[in-house]
Amino acid sequence: MIKPLTPLPPIREVIARHGLSASKALGQNFLLDEQLLDRIAAVPGDLKGRDVLEVGPGPGGLTRALLRAGAKVTAIEMDPRCLPALAELDAAFPNQLRVIQGNAMAIDPARLFFGPYSVVANLPYNVGTALFTGWLGGEAWPPQWQSLTLMFQQEVAQRIVAEPGTGAYGRLAILAQWRARAKLAMKVHRSAFTPPPKVMSAIVHVTPVPAPPGISARMLERVTEAAFGQRRKMLRQSMKGLPGALDALATLGIDETRRAETLSVYEFTAIARLLTPQG
């Protein structure tokens, strides 16, 4: 654990001194419990000397926990009101923090890091899922990131780790699980935030694994878009608009009267493999 050069005041005091309030428009909810923040920073393992990307640091609660853990943090913050509070952390942990003001949706992390990095973030609720699917997408694999440790609304977190046959199982689960391991690392009560959100939250930890061969990520996206686009309908109806899909079901011996939520991740990747042009 690395100690700051100067003692840090409680986050609540920092928020009050800078006149900060969580912006609903930016999907902000501030975490103040330092012990909880240290636990979150510990989820990805030893961060000493490692590059970490944080999106939406706000007043810097999680940021200071990551800095205490020894991480070299690149924080992307859209809200200019939060920059003075983050500057104080830069002074307390010299050469460990880089703050970029901007929209994380428009910034390519590959331009920020020369080597591997981890993502640890209490994601703004309004862009969290879009950022997550962006990190998981694309044909290049393994990705530059080594792990994703992300705060979501609990409902979204459950969709990411869901198993076939459950109500939460859908496209998000397949995207997260076909070439990565996703687990629910910890739940976070709504009372831990300021202001408290209306729903519970949870931390999801995702690590990449080797991708199954012969599968285009875009084709898998198209297969799941078709299958879950009409979730309540049988596969023969929901997938008939995707060229070759019904033939692929027949080849694989998948009953076309089944519904999308009953298919395993393996079955979806098998369909995508048959529909991916080879060679």
C-alpha positions as semicolon CSV with decimal commas, in nm:
position;residue;x (nm);y (nm);z (nm)
1;M;0,000;0,000;0,000
2;I;0,149;0,332;-0,107
3;K;0,100;0,632;0,121
4;P;0,033;0,978;-0,024
5;L;0,299;1,247;0,021
6;T;0,041;1,461;0,200
7;P;-0,251;1,335;0,412
8;L;-0,573;1,314;0,214
9;P;-0,896;1,451;0,361
10;P;-1,211;1,234;0,357
11;I;-1,381;1,226;0,015
12;R;-1,693;1,381;0,167
13;E;-1,484;1,682;0,268
14;V;-1,334;1,709;-0,080
15;I;-1,681;1,707;-0,236
16;A;-1,801;1,979;0,001
17;R;-1,493;2,197;-0,045
18;H;-1,520;2,191;-0,423
19;G;-1,897;2,230;-0,420
20;L;-1,949;1,905;-0,611
21;S;-2,280;1,729;-0,657
22;A;-2,348;1,416;-0,859
23;S;-2,481;1,499;-1,205
24;K;-2,780;1,290;-1,309
25;A;-2,720;1,386;-1,672
26;L;-2,370;1,236;-1,654
27;G;-2,488;0,923;-1,469
28;Q;-2,277;1,006;-1,164
29;N;-2,301;0,845;-0,820
30;F;-2,012;0,906;-0,581
31;L;-1,863;0,634;-0,359
32;L;-1,733;0,760;-0,023
33;D;-1,647;0,446;0,179
34;E;-1,267;0,417;0,163
35;Q;-1,258;0,057;0,288
36;L;-1,509;-0,043;0,019
37;L;-1,305;0,142;-0,245
38;D;-0,988;-0,041;-0,136
39;R;-1,175;-0,371;-0,170
40;I;-1,280;-0,280;-0,523
41;A;-0,923;-0,184;-0,613
42;A;-0,807;-0,526;-0,485
43;V;-1,040;-0,726;-0,716
44;P;-0,804;-0,730;-1,018
45;G;-0,509;-0,843;-0,805
46;D;-0,175;-0,674;-0,744
47;L;-0,179;-0,340;-0,927
48;K;0,163;-0,214;-0,820
49;G;0,331;-0,058;-1,122
50;R;0,049;-0,158;-1,357
51;D;-0,130;0,072;-1,598
52;V;-0,496;0,119;-1,510
53;L;-0,767;0,299;-1,704
54;E;-1,042;0,457;-1,496
55;V;-1,351;0,608;-1,658
56;G;-1,557;0,867;-1,470
57;P;-1,344;0,913;-1,156
58;G;-1,558;1,203;-1,031
59;P;-1,402;1,346;-0,713
60;G;-1,149;1,062;-0,710
61;G;-1,268;0,813;-0,448
62;L;-1,178;0,501;-0,645
63;T;-0,882;0,685;-0,798
64;R;-0,716;0,730;-0,459
65;A;-0,773;0,360;-0,379
66;L;-0,605;0,262;-0,707
67;L;-0,314;0,499;-0,637
68;R;-0,276;0,356;-0,287
69;A;-0,256;0,011;-0,450
70;G;0,040;0,135;-0,656
71;A;-0,133;0,161;-0,994
72;K;-0,034;0,410;-1,263
73;V;-0,378;0,553;-1,334
74;T;-0,505;0,720;-1,650
75;A;-0,841;0,873;-1,560
76;I;-1,086;1,003;-1,820
77;E;-1,327;1,256;-1,673
78;M;-1,591;1,444;-1,871
79;D;-1,700;1,676;-1,590
80;P;-1,466;1,979;-1,558
81;R;-1,598;2,044;-1,204
82;C;-1,408;1,735;-1,083
83;L;-1,066;1,830;-1,223
84;P;-0,946;2,038;-0,923
85;A;-1,018;1,748;-0,685
86;L;-0,827;1,509;-0,911
87;A;-0,537;1,757;-0,931
88;E;-0,497;1,725;-0,554
89;L;-0,448;1,350;-0,598
90;D;-0,185;1,413;-0,863
91;A;0,008;1,620;-0,608
92;A;-0,029;1,355;-0,337
93;F;0,084;1,068;-0,564
94;P;0,352;1,217;-0,795
95;N;0,398;1,052;-1,137
96;Q;0,114;0,804;-1,078
97;L;-0,187;0,989;-1,218
98;R;-0,273;1,122;-1,562
99;V;-0,610;1,295;-1,601
100;I;-0,769;1,341;-1,943
101;Q;-1,076;1,558;-1,973
102;G;-1,305;1,420;-2,239
103;N;-1,573;1,172;-2,339
104;A;-1,454;0,814;-2,289
105;M;-1,686;0,702;-2,570
106;A;-1,472;0,905;-2,812
107;I;-1,127;0,810;-2,678
108;D;-0,942;0,499;-2,801
109;P;-0,752;0,342;-2,508
110;A;-0,500;0,195;-2,754
111;R;-0,373;0,550;-2,806
112;L;-0,321;0,596;-2,432
113;F;-0,110;0,289;-2,351
114;F;0,192;0,132;-2,517
115;G;0,141;-0,205;-2,347
116;P;-0,122;-0,398;-2,152
117;Y;-0,353;-0,223;-1,908
118;S;-0,644;-0,304;-1,680
119;V;-0,974;-0,117;-1,658
120;V;-1,114;-0,044;-1,313
121;A;-1,412;0,189;-1,302
122;N;-1,734;0,288;-1,134
123;L;-1,886;0,343;-1,477
124;P;-2,134;0,624;-1,538
125;Y;-2,468;0,443;-1,566
126;N;-2,567;0,611;-1,890
127;V;-2,267;0,486;-2,092
128;G;-2,152;0,180;-1,896
129;T;-2,299;-0,090;-2,119
130;A;-2,185;0,082;-2,439
131;L;-1,828;0,109;-2,311
132;F;-1,834;-0,253;-2,196
133;T;-1,952;-0,391;-2,529
134;G;-1,692;-0,177;-2,705
135;W;-1,410;-0,327;-2,500
136;L;-1,539;-0,678;-2,567
137;G;-1,595;-0,630;-2,940
138;G;-1,373;-0,632;-3,246
139;E;-1,190;-0,905;-3,433
140;A;-0,849;-0,858;-3,264
141;W;-0,803;-1,096;-2,971
142;P;-0,659;-1,119;-2,711
143;P;-0,730;-0,753;-2,635
144;Q;-0,478;-0,502;-2,504
145;W;-0,661;-0,492;-2,171
146;Q;-0,576;-0,763;-1,920
147;S;-0,893;-0,739;-1,714
148;L;-1,210;-0,533;-1,670
149;T;-1,328;-0,460;-1,315
150;L;-1,647;-0,261;-1,353
151;M;-1,934;-0,133;-1,143
152;F;-2,278;-0,179;-1,298
153;Q;-2,635;-0,167;-1,186
154;Q;-2,692;-0,514;-1,038
155;E;-2,945;-0,601;-1,308
156;V;-2,686;-0,535;-1,580
157;A;-2,419;-0,727;-1,388
158;Q;-2,650;-1,028;-1,366
159;R;-2,709;-1,013;-1,741
160;I;-2,333;-1,027;-1,800
161;V;-2,277;-1,343;-1,592
162;A;-2,614;-1,511;-1,667
163;E;-2,644;-1,877;-1,766
164;P;-2,867;-2,022;-2,039
165;G;-3,230;-2,074;-1,948
166;T;-3,243;-1,782;-1,707
167;G;-3,439;-1,463;-1,758
168;A;-3,122;-1,252;-1,752
169;Y;-2,949;-1,456;-2,026
170;G;-2,912;-1,279;-2,356
171;R;-2,673;-1,106;-2,595
172;L;-2,472;-0,941;-2,319
173;A;-2,393;-1,277;-2,155
174;I;-2,279;-1,430;-2,484
175;L;-2,065;-1,130;-2,571
176;A;-1,901;-1,144;-2,226
177;Q;-1,853;-1,521;-2,212
178;W;-1,760;-1,653;-2,557
179;R;-1,394;-1,550;-2,529
180;A;-1,369;-1,421;-2,173
181;R;-1,449;-1,527;-1,818
182;A;-1,697;-1,308;-1,635
183;K;-1,775;-1,333;-1,267
184;L;-1,973;-1,132;-1,014
185;A;-1,699;-1,015;-0,777
186;M;-1,906;-0,833;-0,516
187;K;-2,237;-0,659;-0,459
188;V;-2,254;-0,297;-0,349
189;H;-2,550;-0,166;-0,153
190;R;-2,718;0,149;-0,282
191;S;-2,653;0,320;0,052
192;A;-2,279;0,324;-0,025
193;F;-2,333;0,595;-0,286
194;T;-2,399;0,966;-0,266
195;P;-2,670;1,022;-0,371
196;P;-2,805;0,666;-0,328
197;P;-2,927;0,530;-0,663
198;K;-3,267;0,363;-0,683
199;V;-3,111;0,022;-0,754
200;M;-2,839;-0,204;-0,614
201;S;-2,500;-0,226;-0,785
202;A;-2,240;-0,497;-0,839
203;I;-1,879;-0,535;-0,948
204;V;-1,811;-0,758;-1,248
205;H;-1,459;-0,889;-1,317
206;V;-1,380;-1,004;-1,672
207;T;-1,059;-1,164;-1,801
208;P;-0,992;-1,268;-2,162
209;V;-0,937;-1,632;-2,262
210;P;-0,833;-1,772;-2,602
211;A;-1,104;-1,717;-2,862
212;P;-1,259;-2,023;-3,030
213;P;-1,109;-2,054;-3,379
214;G;-1,284;-1,973;-3,705
215;I;-1,540;-1,727;-3,567
216;S;-1,592;-1,367;-3,671
217;A;-1,695;-1,148;-3,379
218;R;-1,920;-0,952;-3,611
219;M;-2,091;-1,273;-3,728
220;L;-2,156;-1,377;-3,370
221;E;-2,309;-1,034;-3,310
222;R;-2,535;-1,081;-3,613
223;V;-2,641;-1,428;-3,494
224;T;-2,729;-1,304;-3,145
225;E;-2,901;-0,993;-3,284
226;A;-3,125;-1,217;-3,492
227;A;-3,185;-1,478;-3,221
228;F;-3,270;-1,234;-2,943
229;G;-3,432;-0,971;-3,162
230;Q;-3,758;-1,162;-3,124
231;R;-3,682;-1,329;-2,795
232;R;-4,019;-1,494;-2,741
233;K;-4,029;-1,657;-3,083
234;M;-3,884;-1,989;-3,190
235;L;-3,549;-1,989;-3,369
236;R;-3,709;-2,081;-3,700
237;Q;-3,896;-1,751;-3,688
238;S;-3,639;-1,521;-3,525
239;M;-3,344;-1,639;-3,738
240;K;-3,506;-1,683;-4,077
241;G;-3,389;-1,338;-4,185
242;L;-3,019;-1,427;-4,141
243;P;-2,892;-1,601;-4,456
244;G;-2,781;-1,958;-4,388
245;A;-2,890;-1,957;-4,023
246;L;-3,166;-2,217;-4,051
247;D;-2,934;-2,446;-4,250
248;A;-2,672;-2,404;-3,979
249;L;-2,925;-2,509;-3,715
250;A;-3,006;-2,821;-3,917
251;T;-2,637;-2,905;-3,966
252;L;-2,571;-2,876;-3,594
253;G;-2,883;-3,068;-3,495
254;I;-3,027;-2,771;-3,305
255;D;-3,406;-2,794;-3,286
256;E;-3,544;-2,486;-3,463
257;T;-3,844;-2,482;-3,228
258;R;-3,617;-2,383;-2,937
259;R;-3,594;-2,024;-2,819
260;A;-3,276;-1,819;-2,804
261;E;-3,241;-1,817;-2,425
262;T;-3,211;-2,200;-2,421
263;L;-2,900;-2,211;-2,640
264;S;-2,561;-2,229;-2,472
265;V;-2,274;-1,995;-2,555
266;Y;-2,107;-2,292;-2,726
267;E;-2,409;-2,346;-2,949
268;F;-2,413;-1,981;-3,052
269;T;-2,042;-1,991;-3,137
270;A;-2,097;-2,310;-3,339
271;I;-2,367;-2,137;-3,546
272;A;-2,143;-1,833;-3,596
273;R;-1,854;-2,056;-3,705
274;L;-2,063;-2,220;-3,978
275;L;-2,173;-1,877;-4,105
276;T;-1,826;-1,718;-4,091
277;P;-1,651;-1,724;-4,431
278;Q;-1,337;-1,935;-4,395
279;G;-1,002;-1,893;-4,563
